[in-house]
Amino acid sequence: MFDILSADREALTALTAALGEKKFRAEQLFRWLHVQCVSAYDEMGNLPQEFRRKLAEEAPLRRAAIETVQESRLDGTRKYLFRLADDSFIESVLMRYEYGISVCVSSQVGCRMGCRFCASTLDGLSRNLTAGEILDQVEQISRDTGERVSHVVVMGTGEPFDNYDSLVRFIRLLTDEKGQNLSQRNITVSTCGIVPRIYQFAKEGLAVNLALSLHAPNDAMRRELMPIANRYSLDEILPAMKAYFAATGRRLTYEYSLCKGVNDGDEAAEALGRLLRGQNALVNLIPVNPVTERGFVDPSGSETALFKKKLEKNGLHVTIRREMGRDIDGACGQLRKRFMT
């Protein structure tokens, strides 16, 4: 079956011609799918009835269903659980900021990276998402709230570079001027450090932001937290990140989940300062969101602030991620895990 939600305008033009319709119908179809975000061909009022019938046969329109939504009473963060056509479940998160609405999307059903502090990896990887399934999260949330999404982060369940082709197609669809028309500069992709894909991504001609899930200042500690560190060392990852900056000019972000008593000590702060000093980069500190099965504990606010100050003394630009959705299964994978069990 033709994957209608993953199809770009060129592919829709070919499909439209194959079904005996004129080229301009492809533009109308694309707009119905990615601006109006309709969930059925019958809603596409300006398309001929026979064309809609053929589309339903050749390219079934299967959007995800919103299974449940949790809304934080603290900050209005909304966590969505989607049921896909094959009855798989994925999560997305809407966060409200002064600059607009940011949506964090998943790129896989589950994850095989095995990071020790993350709920997403508890059941391993089930499958990759299609580009349309990634995009559908943004479009469904926009339709549900009636508000335009201004920023997107690919930082939910899954490793985006482990689903590379769908990721790139998703970005091109999301930024298409005839669709959602989101600025590439308002998109951030987070990776745990798959080196060949970082270099490949730098050659795509995109202007999106790249974030590395760093979480440790050296390879020894990183291997304790992230199995991917057994494959790619920091000596390989950091040059790849610098190459991405050189190719795109987009400032890099290093995500650092603070686990109390593990990676938040004085030695870790000094080592992290030495590792990243001199880069045009931002260190984003994230007090770990406790996951029952993992046992990691987040540091207090004062401890986090002290770690930030130590990094700043080492010449780093540092922020502390605003804690959002802590009262609604805030960590990646928590809602999905609870729902499935």
N, C-alpha and C positions, 0 to 999 in steps of 0.2 A: 504494500500500500504506500502511496505517496505521502510523505511527511509534510503536511501543509504548513504547520507552524514553524518548521525549520527552513522553509523555502525562502530564498531571497527573491527580489523582483525579477531577476533574469530567469530563475527556475519557474516562477509563476507565469511569466510570459510564454515560456515553452509549453507549460501545461495548458494554458488557455488556448493556444494555437492548436494543440493536439485535440482539444475538445470542441474545435470548430468555432471558436469565438474570436472577436477582434482583439488586437493588442491592448487597447485602452481598458478592456475589462480586467486585465491583470493589475493595473494601477488601482482600480476600484476595489478589487479583491484584497490587495495588500493593505489598503486603508481600512477596510472593514476588519481585517484581522488584527492590525497592529496600531491603529489609532482609536477606532471604536471598540476594539477588543471584544467583539461579539463571540458568543459561544455556540451559535448554530447558523447554518447557511440560510435558514428561513428568515433570519433577522436582516439579511443583506438585501434591502428593499429595491435597490436600483439594478440588481442583477436579474437577467431573464430567468424565469422559473425552470426552464429546461436546463440551463447552465447550472443552476443550483442543484438540480437533481443529479446531473452528471458528476458534479463535485462531490456530493455526498457518497456516490458509489466509488469513485476513484481515489478520493482523498478525504476520508472521514475526519471531521473536526473534533478532536478529543482533547478538550482542556481539562486540567486538573480540577478536582472538586475540593472546595474548602471544607475540610472535615471539622475543624474547630478553630476558634480564635481566642487567645488569652490577651487581655489588656491590663497593663500595669496600672495600679491605682497610684503609683508613685510618680510616674513621668509620662504616661500615655503610650509607652512602647506597646506594640501589638505583635504577638507571635502567632504565626499562621502554621497550621498543619494541613498539608495538601495530600489528598489521595489521588494517585496517578491512575491511568487507564488500566494498568496491570495490577492494581491494588497495592502498589508500593506506597510508602509514605516519605515525604520530605518536609523540611521546615524552612520558613523564611521569617525575617523579622523586619518590621517597620519601626524606624526611630525618628523622632521629631527633634529637629534642631532649629536654631534661629535662622539658618541659611536655607532651610527647606526640609523635605522629607527624604530620608535615606533608607534604602531597602537592602538588606543583606540576604543574598540568595545562595542556595546550595547548588553544587555542580555534579554531585553523585548521590546515589542511594547508598548510604553508609560510606565507609572510608577504609582503605587498607594501610594507611600510613602508620597507625599504631601509636600515636603520641600518648604518653602515659597519663596526661592530665585531662584528656579530652573524652567526652561522652560519645562523640560521633563514631569512634573507632571500635566501640565495645562489641559490636556484632559483625565487624569486618565490612567488606565491600559487597554489595548485591549487584549493582550495575551502574554504568554511566548514564547520565541524563542526556537527552538530545538537546540541541541548541534551542529548539522550540520549548522544551520543558523548562529550561533555565529562564528563557524570556517570559514564559507564561506566568512565572511567579511575580515578576514586575507588573505585568499587565493585569493579572487578577487582583493584585493589591490596589493598583490604581483604580480599577473599576469598582472594587468593593468600597473604597473610601471616597471616591469621587474627586480625588486630588492627584495632581501630577507629581510623579516621583522625580526628584531633582538629582539624586546621587544614588549610585549602585555600588555595592561592594560584594565581590565574589569571595566570601569569607565564611560561608555557612558550612554545612556538612560536605565533606569531600575535598580532595586535592585538585584544584582546577587544572594544573598542568598534567595530571594523570588522565584528563579528559580533554586533551589539547584542541583537537579539531572542532569539537562542539563549543568549546570556550570561545575560540576565535570567531566562529560563525555567529554565535550569540552576540558578541560585541558589535560585529558589523550590522546585524539586524537591529540591535538596540539603538545604534547611532545613525541608522538610515534616515536621511532627511525627509522621506515620505512616511516614516513610521513614528516611533517615539521621539526620534531626533534628539537623543540625549548627547550632550557634549562628551567626547572621549575623556576630556580632562576631569570629568565628574565620575569616572569609573576607576575603581581600585581592585586589582587582582592580588590575592594573597597566596603565596606558595611556601611550602616547607623547605624548598631548595632543590628542585630537580634541575641540575645544572644545564644539560643540553637544551631543555625547553626554555630556560631563561635566555640563552643566546638566540634561539629560534624566535622567541617572542620579540626580541629586540629588532628583528629584521622584518616584522610584519607591517611596518609603516603606521603603527598605531601611536596614540598619544595618551595612553592610559597610565595610571599610577601603579607602581609595583611595590608590594610589601612582602618582606621576608619574615616568616615565622621563625625567629631566632631563638629566643627563650633561654639561651645560655651563652656565656662569654668565651667558651672554649669547647673543643671537640669532646673531651672526656665527659664533661657535664652534659653536653648536648646528646651524647650517645645514651646517657641514662634516661633522658626525657623523650628523645625522638629517635626511633630506629632508623630513619632515613639518614641520620648522621653516620651510620656505619657504611653508607655507600658514597656520600659526598661530604668531603671535609670542608671546613671553613676556608681553607686555602684555595679551594676550588670555587666555592659559592661566592665569596666576596668579589673576586675579579669579574665573575659573571654579572653580579649586581652593578658593578661600576661600568661594565660594558653597556648595560641597559641604559644607565644614566647618560653615557656618552652618546648613545644612538638617539635618544628621545628627548633629553633635557628635562625629564620629569624627575622631581626629587624622590629619593628612595625613603621608604619607611621600614624600620626594623621593629617588629612586634615582639614584646618581651613579657610573657606571662609570669608574674611574680608568685612564686610558691614559697610560703613561709618556711624558713629553715633549710631551703634547698638551693635557691639561686638568688637570694636577696641579701647576702652578707657583704661585708666590706671588701673582701677579696674579689667577689664577683663584680662589684661596682668598679673597682680599679681595673680589672681585666677587660671589662666591657669598654671602659674609657680608652684603653690602649688599642683595642680592636677596631673601634669605629672613629677614633679621633681624626679630624681632617676631612671627613666625608661630608658632602652636601646631603645630609640625611637627617631624618627625624627618628628618635627612639620613642616608641609608644608603649608606656608601661600599662600592663593590664593585670590588676589583682585577680588571681585565678578564681574562676567561678567554681566553687566546690562541687564535686561530683561524688556521690556516695561510694560508687564502686572504685574510685581512684584513691581517695584518702588524702589528697592534697588540701592544704588550708591556705586561705588568703591572708596576707599581712594586714595589719590595721592601717587606717588612714595615715596616722602619724609615721608609721614605719615606711609606708610607700612614699610619703613626702620626703623622708630622710634619704631614701635610696635615690630619688630624683635629684636631690640637692648634691649628692656625691657625684652623680654622673655629670651634672652641670659644671661642677668644679673641674672635671676632666675635659671640659670644652665641648660637651655634647648638647644638642638641642633636644629637649625632652618634654613630653607631655604625659599626662595620666589620663587614660581613657575614662570618659564619663561613664559611671556604672549605670546601666539601664536594664530594666526588666528583671531585676534580681528576684522579684516576687512572682515571676511567671515562668519558671523553668528556663532561666536565662541562658545557660550554657548550650552550645551547639549540641544537638542530639538528645537533650534531656526530655523534651516533650514527646518526640517520636518514640524514644525508649519507653517512657512511661505508658504511652498509649498502646504500644504493641504488647506490653506485658500485663 
